[in-house]
Amino acid sequence: MRRVRASALYTFSESQSPISGNRQYKADFKLYQELEKRNCENSFMVQRTYRILLTPEAEGGFSVSVPALPGCFTQGETITEAIEMAKEAINLYIEALEADGEVVPDDSQNLEYKLTLAF
């Protein structure tokens, strides 16, 4: 019997049916059935963490690099725009990696500490 995790609350098997009267269970089971129809068991959102470096540019604006994704650079006129552009660049980079079947790195396991030294 194949089991698929459909929500944080319930695990459904192919032989189970929803318990009548339990709306949440029915809704979760319906979602599970829809995902099965679409064959989208891996379509759930994945949370990844990325560190971005914003560097002020002499001519104005900010350049942005993503150390975990080599070659992932963008820019924006303001910090807010630079961050939005970074989100877009990261999404496009990840899509390209996934399309090529490559592993998608992130910074979720990295520790960061900033040192200030006086000389």
N, C-alpha and C positions, 0 to 999 in steps of 0.2 A: 504494500500500500504506500503510495507516494504522498508525502506531506509537504505542504507549502505554507510558509509563514505569511499570513495575509495582513495581520495587524499586530500591534503590541499586545493586544488582549486575547486573541484567539488564534489557534492553529486548526486548520480545517483539513480533513482528509476527503478523498473522492467519495467515500461512502456515507459521509455525514450530511445531514440536512439541517437547515436552521431550526432552532427551537421556536415554536410559535409563541407570540406574545413578547418576545425580546427584540425590540426594534434595533438596538445597537448591533446585536448579533446578526440580525437579518441584513442590516446595511453592510456590515463587514463581509458577510458571506456573499452578498451581491457583488461587492467590489472584487472579492477573490474570483468569482465566476467570470467577471468582465476581464480581469487580468489574464485568466486562463484562456479566454477566447482570443485575446489579442496576442497571446504568447509573450507577455511583457513582464515576466517575473522579475527581471533585473532593471525595470524602469524606475524604481524608487530613487528619490533624490539622494545623492551622496554628498556629505559635507566634507569639504577639504579646507585646509588652512594654508594661506600663503602670506609670506612677509613681502611687503613691497617697499622699495626705497625711492623716496621722492627727492629729487635734487633740483634746487632752484637754478634756472638758467640765466646767464648774463643778459640775454635779449628779452627776458620775461618768460613767465610760465614755469612749468616743472616737467622734467623728464622722469620717467618711472621705469624701474627695472624690477624683475621678479627673480631673485636669486635661485629659487628652486626649479625654475624653468629657463634653462640656458637659451639666450636669444630672444626672450620675451621682453620687449621694450615698447613703451608708448609715451605720450606726452599730453599735457593739458595746460590751458591758460591759467586755471586756478587749481587749488588743492582739490576741491570738490570735483572738478572736471577731470583732473588727473586720476583720481581714485576711480571714477566711473569708467574712464578709458582703460584703466588697469583691469577692472572686472571684465570688460569686453575682450581685452587681449588674452586674459587667462582662459576665458571660456573658449575662444577660438583655438588657442594652443592645445587645450585639453581635447577638443573635438578632433583635431588633427592627430594627436597621439592615439586616441581611441580608434579612429578610422584605420590607422596603421597597425593596430593591435599591440601597441606598446604600453608599457607600464606608465601610469600617471603618478609622478612624484608629488609630494606636498611637504609642508613644514610642520605638520601636526606633531611629530616626534622630536623636533628640534628645540633646544633650549637657547635662549638668547640673553646675553648680558652685555651691557655697554660699559666700557672702561674709559675713564678719564684720567690721563696721566699728566703730571706736572714735570717739566724738565728744567 
